[in-house]
Amino acid sequence: MKVKVDVKKCAGHARCAASAPEVYELDDNGFNVTAERQVHIGQEQKARRGARACPERIINIEEE
């Protein structure tokens, strides 16, 4: 599984990282900087939860 984030559209709510801090990385201002990341085994549910928590819906999950 891979997550892709349109980081230019991030509004800085940080809900993704609150749900899955091991998947989504934020900068010092709370904006998502995880443009693309392979999700480790066992973190899939958290990655999905973080994507669903995004109010802007800028996080896409790619199942492999």
Backbone bond lengths (Angstrom), bond angles and torsions (degrees), N, CA, C in turn:
res aa  C-N    CA-C-N  psi(-1)  N-CA   C-N-CA  omega(-1)  CA-C   N-CA-C  phi
1 M - - - 1.440 - - 1.521 108.29 -
2 K 1.325 114.76 145.04 1.448 121.26 179.67 1.529 108.60 -134.12
3 V 1.338 117.12 142.36 1.455 121.10 173.22 1.518 108.17 -108.03
4 K 1.318 115.29 140.40 1.461 122.04 175.20 1.520 107.06 -128.00
5 V 1.330 115.11 130.91 1.458 121.30 -176.48 1.525 108.94 -122.03
6 D 1.326 116.00 131.74 1.467 120.73 173.21 1.525 106.51 -82.19
7 V 1.327 115.87 82.60 1.462 121.41 -170.95 1.527 112.94 -62.45
8 K 1.314 118.45 -23.91 1.466 121.07 179.14 1.525 111.91 -68.67
9 K 1.317 117.40 -21.98 1.459 121.57 -179.36 1.526 113.28 -98.06
10 C 1.338 116.60 0.99 1.462 120.10 -178.84 1.527 110.03 -65.78
11 A 1.336 116.60 131.90 1.465 122.55 179.78 1.528 112.11 -98.81
12 G 1.319 117.57 -1.51 1.451 120.51 174.59 1.508 116.60 82.54
13 H 1.321 118.57 24.24 1.468 120.90 177.87 1.523 112.38 -70.39
14 A 1.329 117.04 -27.09 1.474 124.50 177.61 1.521 113.84 65.59
15 R 1.299 118.21 19.15 1.467 121.12 178.60 1.522 112.06 -69.27
16 C 1.331 116.23 -31.66 1.465 119.71 178.62 1.530 110.17 -62.86
17 A 1.315 116.16 -48.11 1.465 120.70 -179.02 1.521 111.91 -70.12
18 A 1.310 117.78 -28.60 1.464 119.89 175.83 1.523 110.18 -65.94
19 S 1.330 116.61 -33.43 1.458 121.55 178.97 1.518 112.91 -82.81
20 A 1.328 116.95 -33.59 1.473 120.77 -175.66 1.529 110.75 -148.39
21 P 1.322 117.83 73.23 1.469 120.10 -178.36 1.523 113.59 -63.24
22 E 1.343 117.11 -21.28 1.456 118.93 178.96 1.520 112.43 -81.77
23 V 1.329 116.81 -8.06 1.469 121.43 -179.80 1.525 111.31 -107.62
24 Y 1.333 117.20 -44.49 1.465 122.29 -173.72 1.521 110.49 -105.95
25 E 1.329 115.32 126.27 1.460 121.40 -179.49 1.528 109.49 -104.67
26 L 1.318 115.75 136.32 1.462 121.75 179.47 1.522 110.02 -112.36
27 D 1.345 115.34 153.86 1.460 118.80 173.47 1.532 108.64 -84.48
28 D 1.309 116.74 -175.69 1.467 120.99 -176.97 1.520 113.35 -65.21
29 N 1.322 117.33 -17.28 1.464 121.61 179.82 1.529 112.64 -99.36
30 G 1.317 117.55 2.94 1.456 121.32 177.54 1.517 115.43 89.73
31 F 1.322 117.32 12.53 1.461 120.79 179.54 1.526 110.18 -95.00
32 N 1.312 115.59 140.77 1.462 121.56 -178.90 1.529 109.80 -67.67
33 V 1.325 116.56 130.60 1.463 122.03 177.95 1.534 111.43 -117.91
34 T 1.323 116.52 14.86 1.458 122.32 -178.23 1.526 109.04 -91.02
35 A 1.325 117.07 82.62 1.462 119.85 -178.45 1.521 111.23 -64.37
36 E 1.333 116.10 -41.39 1.462 120.87 179.03 1.524 108.17 -156.77
37 R 1.325 115.62 136.86 1.469 119.24 179.83 1.519 110.26 -153.00
38 Q 1.303 114.80 138.56 1.465 121.87 171.66 1.529 107.23 -77.20
39 V 1.312 116.46 131.13 1.464 121.48 -178.93 1.529 108.61 -90.12
40 H 1.316 116.07 129.58 1.457 121.27 179.72 1.528 111.00 -71.24
41 I 1.302 115.85 151.42 1.462 121.58 176.88 1.523 108.69 -57.43
42 G 1.307 115.54 133.04 1.452 121.62 -179.20 1.524 113.69 96.51
43 Q 1.345 117.39 -10.95 1.464 120.91 179.88 1.530 112.56 -108.64
44 E 1.322 116.50 6.43 1.465 120.45 -175.80 1.526 112.78 -60.72
45 Q 1.325 116.65 -45.68 1.466 119.88 -178.78 1.521 111.32 -62.87
46 K 1.323 116.91 -41.07 1.465 120.08 178.63 1.525 110.74 -65.42
47 A 1.326 117.05 -39.62 1.462 120.76 178.31 1.524 110.69 -61.55
48 R 1.322 116.76 -43.43 1.482 121.10 177.49 1.523 110.90 -64.26
49 R 1.309 116.45 -42.43 1.471 121.26 179.54 1.535 110.00 -61.83
50 G 1.322 116.50 -42.90 1.464 120.39 177.73 1.516 112.26 -63.19
51 A 1.326 117.08 -40.18 1.468 120.99 177.97 1.520 110.96 -64.31
52 R 1.324 117.12 -42.38 1.470 120.67 178.69 1.523 111.99 -66.65
53 A 1.329 117.67 -27.60 1.465 121.40 -177.60 1.527 112.54 -76.49
54 C 1.321 117.77 -14.63 1.465 120.97 -177.07 1.526 111.13 -72.92
55 P 1.341 118.34 116.88 1.469 120.69 -180.00 1.536 112.93 -65.36
56 E 1.329 117.04 -28.63 1.462 120.57 -179.13 1.523 113.19 -83.36
57 R 1.332 117.39 -13.04 1.470 122.98 -178.82 1.529 111.33 57.41
58 I 1.336 115.92 46.67 1.459 120.93 -177.75 1.522 112.24 -102.32
59 I 1.332 117.11 4.82 1.464 121.39 -179.34 1.516 109.34 -106.11
60 N 1.319 115.74 123.72 1.465 121.31 178.04 1.509 109.42 -112.09
61 I 1.324 115.09 139.67 1.462 122.47 177.21 1.523 107.70 -105.46
62 E 1.321 115.69 127.85 1.468 120.49 175.34 1.509 108.65 -111.33
63 E 1.306 116.12 114.77 1.459 121.60 176.55 1.521 107.70 -79.94
64 E 1.310 116.05 140.38 1.464 118.98 -178.70 1.503 111.17 -106.93
